[in-house]
Amino acid sequence: MNLFIKRILSYFLLMILTCSATKLYGQGCVAIRGFSSGGANNLRGNINLPKGSFQLQTGYRYFKSFRHFRGTHEETNRIEDGTQVINHSHFLDLSLTYGITDRLYGSVTLPFVYHNRSSMYEHGGNPPNGLGERHETSSHGLADMRFNLGYWLLDPAIHSKTNFALAVGLKLPTGSYDFTDTFYNQGANRDQDLEAVVDQSIQPGDGGTGFSLEMQGFHSFNSRFQMSANLYYLFNVTETNGVLTRNGRSEFSAPDQYALRLGMFYNTNVQGLSAFFGGRLEGVPSDDAIGGSAGYRRPGYVYSVEPGINLANRNYNISLNVPIAVFRNRVQSYEDKVRSADSGNNVHGDAAFADYVFNISITWLFGGMKNHEPSSGPDLSLLKKN
């Protein structure tokens, strides 16, 4: 097979990855968990992980959600009136990956979270009919653990310019999904402080057992420019987790999640330093691919442009990328649709989105081969979840 045909096939496969993801009618918002979003905290993956080697990664992710959307319309009056909900979300993932063979790898991820949520409506109501007092709730601790098994379709020792990998994963409900905190101005007279379950968006876990499918691929055009693509979908087979929302109207849903990333690396003249620019789509669907979709969720999706930088040597890697939102859509949830049909009125909830997400990761490659071969540029795969 000549070089021209190989390149055409590479472009075709990357297009398949992209098109496959855009057909997943997604939605996402502050309910997006750390592991879906980003996929891709690290601009490096497992392509340089030889048999018997380990890859230890620490990934940190932060965002502040405060812009309210109902559909694609931003409700700017929420900020003007001071009634917006503000979430500060911090995620820390500790991941260990092992090269079972030069092509087969397995990984385990131990995630931790800290969330802080500030609002008025949960503490007596928004003005003019509420008390207008802003208070905070928070949550913290272990989130949902994840296990992954991936395989590179082509031998990395031979195919260093182009390769594709498939992976399957298991997500366990190890994070608390009934975390509680104090809510103020409660009761009929709004004069009580009560302990109650915090909002779904800041629960450490979702209470669902799920499995994920992932595809990632890369192609080097030359020593300077390289393309990468990644598709991630989490199937949460649990419909609801049995925990009632604070108002007791419905149970929390354990929704599916998805993410797509496509971009280009540029290797600079500085040894080990590369730049990245691409696009990202991530979301939470209103209807799950498997099982029921009942329960309370805030579905939606966000498109982002994503600049990033990557610094690597033989055994260490540091990457920073900051997706910036350019399009946000809070779609109708399954519950919204049911209530609309029952009442005859259009019911469409809102959700708060962030302007940007800050991602940084540090990776250490050790064990196996004493001296790992440095790559000609960044490894062109995405770390799936952070």
C-alpha positions, 0 to 999 in steps of 0.5 A, spaced: 500 500 500 503 506 497 503 512 502 498 516 498 493 510 499 495 510 507 494 517 508 487 517 505 485 511 509 487 515 515 483 521 513 477 517 512 478 513 519 479 520 523 472 523 519 469 517 521 471 518 529 468 525 528 461 523 524 460 518 529 460 523 535 456 528 532 450 523 531 450 522 538 445 527 540 448 530 546 446 535 552 451 537 557 452 542 563 454 543 570 452 535 571 458 533 566 462 529 571 470 530 571 471 524 567 467 526 561 469 532 560 474 532 558 476 527 556 483 529 555 486 533 561 493 530 558 495 531 551 499 524 552 496 518 552 499 510 552 502 510 545 509 510 548 507 505 553 512 499 552 510 492 555 511 492 563 512 499 563 507 504 568 504 510 567 502 514 573 498 521 572 495 526 576 490 530 573 487 537 575 481 540 572 477 546 575 471 550 572 466 555 575 459 555 572 455 561 572 451 563 566 444 560 565 441 557 559 435 555 557 436 552 550 441 556 547 438 562 550 442 565 555 438 568 561 443 574 562 438 577 567 440 572 572 447 575 573 444 582 572 439 581 578 444 577 582 440 570 582 445 566 578 447 559 581 455 559 582 458 552 582 466 552 583 468 545 581 475 541 582 477 534 580 483 531 582 484 524 578 490 519 580 491 514 574 495 508 573 496 505 567 500 498 565 503 496 559 500 489 558 503 488 551 506 493 547 499 494 544 494 492 550 494 496 556 490 497 562 488 503 567 485 504 574 483 511 576 482 514 583 478 520 582 477 526 588 472 532 588 471 538 591 465 542 589 462 549 592 455 551 590 452 558 592 445 560 590 439 564 593 433 560 590 435 554 595 436 558 601 429 561 601 428 563 594 430 568 589 427 575 590 422 579 589 418 573 592 424 570 596 428 572 602 434 574 597 439 571 602 445 567 598 448 561 602 453 556 600 453 548 600 459 544 598 461 536 597 467 533 597 471 526 597 472 520 593 468 520 586 466 514 581 472 509 580 474 507 573 477 501 570 479 501 562 482 496 558 485 499 551 488 496 545 492 499 539 489 496 532 496 497 529 503 495 532 506 502 535 513 499 533 511 499 526 506 504 525 509 510 529 505 515 524 498 513 524 495 509 529 488 507 532 486 504 539 479 502 542 478 501 549 472 499 554 471 501 561 467 500 567 465 505 572 463 503 579 458 507 584 464 509 589 462 516 590 457 519 595 451 520 591 447 522 597 451 528 600 448 533 604 449 540 607 445 545 611 440 549 607 437 556 610 431 559 611 427 553 610 420 550 612 413 554 611 415 560 615 422 560 612 425 560 619 429 553 619 436 551 618 435 544 615 440 538 613 438 536 606 441 532 600 445 537 595 444 539 588 445 533 583 451 537 580 455 537 586 454 530 588 461 526 588 458 520 584 452 519 580 450 512 583 450 508 577 454 502 574 456 504 567 461 502 562 464 506 557 467 505 549 472 509 547 476 510 540 482 514 539 487 515 533 492 520 530 496 521 524 502 525 523 503 529 516 510 531 517 515 532 523 511 539 525 503 537 524 500 532 527 492 530 528 489 527 533 481 525 535 478 522 540 471 519 542 468 517 549 461 515 551 459 512 558 453 508 558 450 508 565 445 502 565 442 505 572 436 509 571 435 512 577 440 512 584 434 512 589 436 519 592 430 524 592 431 531 590 431 536 595 424 538 594 422 530 593 419 530 587 423 525 583 429 521 584 436 523 581 438 520 574 444 516 573 445 519 565 450 517 560 455 522 558 459 523 552 465 527 549 469 528 542 475 532 541 479 533 534 485 537 533 492 539 531 499 539 534 504 543 532 511 541 534 516 547 536 523 548 535 524 548 543 525 540 544 519 537 547 515 543 547 508 542 542 502 547 542 495 544 540 489 547 538 482 543 536 475 543 538 471 539 543 464 537 544 461 534 551 455 533 554 449 529 557 443 526 553 436 527 555 435 520 553 440 514 555 442 509 550 441 503 554 435 503 559 430 508 561 431 515 562 427 517 568 429 521 574 432 528 574 437 531 570 440 537 567 441 535 560 445 539 555 452 540 551 457 545 549 462 546 544 469 549 545 475 551 542 481 548 545 488 551 546 493 547 549 501 546 550 505 540 552 512 539 555 515 532 554 522 528 555 523 521 556 519 519 562 516 526 564 510 530 561 506 536 563 500 538 559 496 544 560 489 546 556 483 550 556 477 549 553 473 555 551 466 555 550 463 558 544 456 554 544 452 552 549 445 548 549 441 546 555 436 541 552 429 539 554 430 533 559 426 526 559 422 529 565 421 536 562 418 532 556 413 528 560 411 534 564 410 538 558 405 532 555 401 532 561 400 539 562 400 541 555 405 547 557 412 547 554 416 545 560 424 547 559 429 547 565 435 551 565 442 550 567 449 554 569 455 553 564 462 555 565 466 560 560 472 555 560 475 549 563 482 549 566 486 542 565 493 541 567 496 534 568 503 531 570 505 524 567 511 519 569 513 513 565 517 508 569 518 501 569 519 496 564 524 499 559 530 503 563 530 508 558 524 509 554 524 512 547 522 519 546 517 521 541 518 526 535 513 530 538 507 529 543 503 523 544 497 524 539 492 521 544 487 523 549 486 521 556 479 520 556 476 522 563 479 527 568 
